[in-house]
C-alpha cells in the first residue's frame, strides 16, 4: 500500500484513499450469513445483515488440498436489507458491480479492519 502518512480531512476521505488501494475480486463465495434487528420491538428498529465471504480463486486453491476451513475470510455488510430471506446466497458465488469499503470497529470504537459494503440490490448469484 503506497499511502502517505498524515491526516485526512475526514473519515470519508480516508476511506476513499484506502478504497483505491484495496483490490476486490469480481466474485466472492458466501460461506456464512448473519442477520439481526437493532432496537428490536422499538419504534426505530432496523434490520441488518452481514455475509462472510472468501475469494473464490483462493478458496478453490485451499479446497484442492482439503484445507478450505483455513481460507481467509472477510466481512460484507449489506445495505438496504429489510429482513429478506438470504438463504439462497449461502455457499453461492456472488458478483456485484458497485461496492464501498468501510472500517470495522471493536467495542472501543478502534478500527480493526476493513469490510465490503454492498447494496442488496447490486448482488447477483452466479
C-alpha positions as CSV (number, residue, x, y, z in Angstrom):
1,X,0.0,0.0,0.0
2,X,1.5,3.3,-1.0
3,X,-0.4,5.7,1.2
4,X,1.4,8.6,2.7
5,X,1.3,9.1,6.4
6,X,-0.6,12.2,7.6
7,X,-4.1,13.4,8.4
8,X,-7.1,13.2,6.2
9,X,-9.8,15.9,6.1
10,X,-12.4,13.5,7.2
11,X,-13.1,9.8,7.8
12,X,-14.8,9.7,4.4
13,X,-11.6,11.0,2.7
14,X,-9.5,8.3,4.5
15,X,-11.9,5.6,3.4
16,X,-11.8,6.9,-0.2
17,X,-8.0,6.8,-0.1
18,X,-7.9,3.3,1.2
19,X,-10.6,2.1,-1.3
20,X,-8.3,3.0,-4.2
21,X,-5.6,0.7,-2.7
22,X,-7.9,-2.3,-2.0
23,X,-8.2,-5.0,-4.6
24,X,-11.6,-6.8,-4.6
25,X,-12.3,-9.9,-6.6
26,X,-15.0,-9.8,-9.2
27,X,-16.9,-12.5,-7.4
28,X,-16.9,-14.0,-3.9
29,X,-18.2,-17.1,-2.3
30,X,-20.6,-16.7,0.7
31,X,-19.6,-19.0,3.5
32,X,-21.8,-17.6,6.3
33,X,-24.8,-15.3,6.7
34,X,-25.6,-13.4,9.9
35,X,-28.8,-11.3,10.4
36,X,-30.5,-9.5,13.2
37,X,-32.5,-6.5,14.3
38,X,-31.2,-3.4,16.0
39,X,-33.5,-1.9,18.7
40,X,-36.0,-4.8,18.3
41,X,-39.5,-4.0,19.3
42,X,-38.9,-0.3,19.4
43,X,-40.1,2.4,17.1
44,X,-36.7,2.8,15.4
45,X,-36.0,-1.0,14.9
46,X,-33.8,-1.7,11.9
47,X,-32.7,-5.0,10.2
48,X,-29.1,-5.7,9.5
49,X,-27.2,-8.5,7.6
50,X,-23.6,-9.5,7.2
51,X,-22.1,-12.0,4.9
52,X,-18.8,-13.8,5.4
53,X,-17.0,-14.2,2.1
54,X,-13.9,-15.7,0.6
55,X,-12.2,-15.0,-2.7
56,X,-13.4,-17.8,-5.0
57,X,-10.0,-18.4,-6.6
58,X,-8.2,-18.6,-3.3
59,X,-10.9,-20.8,-1.8
60,X,-10.5,-23.2,-4.8
61,X,-6.8,-23.5,-4.0
62,X,-7.4,-24.2,-0.3
63,X,-10.2,-26.7,-1.2
64,X,-7.9,-28.6,-3.6
65,X,-5.7,-29.5,-0.7
66,X,-8.5,-30.1,1.8
67,X,-7.8,-27.0,3.8
68,X,-10.8,-24.8,2.9
69,X,-11.5,-24.1,6.6
70,X,-8.3,-22.1,6.7
71,X,-9.1,-19.8,3.7
72,X,-9.0,-16.2,4.8
73,X,-12.5,-14.6,5.1
74,X,-13.8,-11.1,5.2
75,X,-17.0,-9.3,6.2
76,X,-19.5,-8.0,3.7
77,X,-22.1,-5.6,5.2
78,X,-25.4,-5.4,3.3
79,X,-27.1,-2.1,2.8
80,X,-30.9,-1.8,2.2
81,X,-31.6,-5.1,3.9
82,X,-35.2,-5.3,5.2
83,X,-35.5,-8.8,6.6
84,X,-35.4,-10.7,3.3
85,X,-34.6,-14.4,3.2
86,X,-30.9,-14.7,2.3
87,X,-30.6,-18.5,2.4
88,X,-30.3,-18.5,-1.4
89,X,-26.9,-16.8,-1.0
90,X,-25.4,-19.5,1.3
91,X,-22.4,-21.3,-0.3
92,X,-23.1,-19.5,-3.6
93,X,-20.7,-17.4,-5.7
94,X,-22.0,-13.8,-6.0
95,X,-20.9,-10.9,-8.1
96,X,-21.5,-7.2,-7.8
97,X,-20.9,-4.0,-9.8
98,X,-20.5,-1.5,-7.1
99,X,-19.0,-1.7,-3.6
100,X,-17.7,0.5,-0.9
101,X,-15.0,-0.2,1.7
102,X,-15.8,0.6,5.4
103,X,-13.9,0.3,8.6
104,X,-14.7,-2.4,11.2
105,X,-14.5,-1.3,14.8
106,X,-14.0,-3.0,18.1
107,X,-16.1,-2.3,21.2
108,X,-13.8,0.6,22.0
109,X,-14.5,2.2,18.6
110,X,-11.0,1.5,17.4
111,X,-10.6,0.4,13.7
112,X,-9.7,-3.2,13.5
113,X,-10.1,-4.0,9.8
114,X,-12.0,-3.4,6.6
115,X,-15.3,-4.7,5.2
116,X,-17.0,-4.5,1.9
117,X,-20.3,-2.7,1.8
118,X,-22.8,-3.9,-0.8
119,X,-26.3,-2.8,-1.7
120,X,-28.5,-5.9,-1.6
121,X,-30.0,-5.0,-5.0
122,X,-26.5,-5.0,-6.6
123,X,-25.8,-8.7,-5.7
124,X,-26.1,-11.3,-8.5
125,X,-25.8,-15.0,-7.9
126,X,-23.6,-16.7,-10.4
